Amino acid sequence: MTRHYVRAELLRSRYSLAMWLPAVFLVISAVSTLLSLGVNATRLASAHLYAVALLGPLAALTAIAGQRREERLRHGGTAWRNVSRSRVLAARAGVVAGYVLLGHLLMALTLTTDARTIGLFTLVNTLNFMSMWAFGLATWRFLGRAALLLGPLIAFAWSLAGAASLSMAGSLAHSTSFPELLLHPWSWAILPTLPVYGVLPNSVAAPADSPVWSLPIAAPLTLQTALGLLFFAATLLPRTELPRPSVPSRHLARRRVTTARLSTSSSLSRGLLPTLPWWTWVILATLMLVALAGVRAWRGVEIASALMCFVCVPTAATIIAVMTVTAQADAWPALMYRRVRGKIIGRLFLLDIAFLAPVLVLGMGIAAAVAPTGVGSGYRWVYQAMVTPFVAALILAVVGAVAMRSTTAAIATSVAVGAWSILVGGDALSAGPLWWTSPWAWTWTVRDYPERWVMIVLVSTIIAAIVMVLNNRLLRLKK
């Protein structure tokens, strides 16, 4: 019987995100190889960014996108049949693990020729990926559609917390003792990757006499796998739902709906305002500003500014773009019959940026504002604050356009471009022409090269305008 479940999951995984994972891993491997050319780093060391910033969000997104796809396809017609849910999920996990194992093996073969390193690379990354995949399942189980945004974001923050905790640790040997491991579960996934990739916790290639090479692999990897099994077990918990009335009450008052003959600009804005999740955005914005203030007080302006530029700006723009599209998803067929349908996308964009721009400028001031200490110093944050609304508009337009076709693709695109932008914008590579390819990090690039602020403003505005026009022209009636 089990083989029937596996065969069914293989068929249903066709053209899913899981099926394309080997190709994604090969692309990451190729980029890592290119980045290692001309610098003092091995191909494995250059690929460590994948383990720190991409593996967790990609694994969570794969699980969440798969569950959302099954829900849209009504579980392949098995939702009304006597099918074992645990066997279905176990077979799905086996199929995804097969794709992940193949992808990591191909990735390892392109990065190194040492047989032991190939085996450890494949094993460590596959187990880490599947544990975060189980985390994605759990977030979908308990958060529903909100997991599409929160799942990858939490996984990304979890991975960064693990790398940061190991970087700030006084002694790696002390951090790897079993009592310390139990107190720092966020480091379990990152710790085994250090001797495998041959890097320090900050992803810099480790010297030959570094203690990294003697770090244990089995203990943290076992704990991370056990954590993944706990997430998977939580997914199998039975659902408890309150009974809902099947027939609406007859005593509900009927409301008379009137439509105006003329639809003006102000009426369009008033009609769209209630559809956006303002309170959710206000709560998230407040949490972001409080977190930035805390990081600045605890770690200083440099870390707070990097957090704002590399994480808060692209994440906030991505969340608002995706939530705006999903908020209108059920209404698109009706909206497309309105005479003002050509203005809807532009009006939603203006409402989004009207909320987002002041919040991000305030966040940049909280994170990066410093008093000048000399001639020409202390004003770099002003340039960052000036370009922030335009960079946010660029991300909002691009992610929103992709989200109109697929919210999963929109989040994956933002994560991929964000990771590349961190790699280029946060390094000396931003001094060369490659800085053009890292738009998600332009708010940080202008900090080191303030003379680029005019170009960043112009290019961001032009790209956002072109994307908006093309998206409006390509928009079709949703099926």
Secondary structure, 3 states (H helix, E strand, C coil): CHHHHHHHHHHHCCCCCHHHHHHHHHHHHHHHHHHHCCCCCCHHHHCHHHHHHHHHHHHHHHHHHHHHHHHHCHHHHCCCCCCCHHHHHHHHHHHHHHHHHHHHHHHHHHHCCCHHHHHHHHHHHHHHHHHHHHHHHHHHHHHHHHHHHHHHHHHHHHHHHHHHHHHHCCCHHHHCCHHHHHHCHHHCCCCCHHHHHCECCCCCECCCCCHHHHCCCHHHHHHHHHHHHHHHHHHCCCCCCCCCCCCCCCCCCCCCCCCCCCCCHHHHHHHHHHHCCHHHHHHHHHHHHHHHHHHHHHHCHHHHHHHHHHHHHHHHHHHHHHHHHHHCHHHHHHHCCCCCHHHHHHHHHHHHHHHHHHHHHHHHHHHHCCCCCCCCCCCHHHHHHHHHHHHHHHHHHHHHHHHCCCHHHHHHHHHHHHHHHHHHHCCHHHHCHHHHHCHHHHHHHHHHCHHHHHHHHHHHHHHHHHHHHHHHHHCCCCC
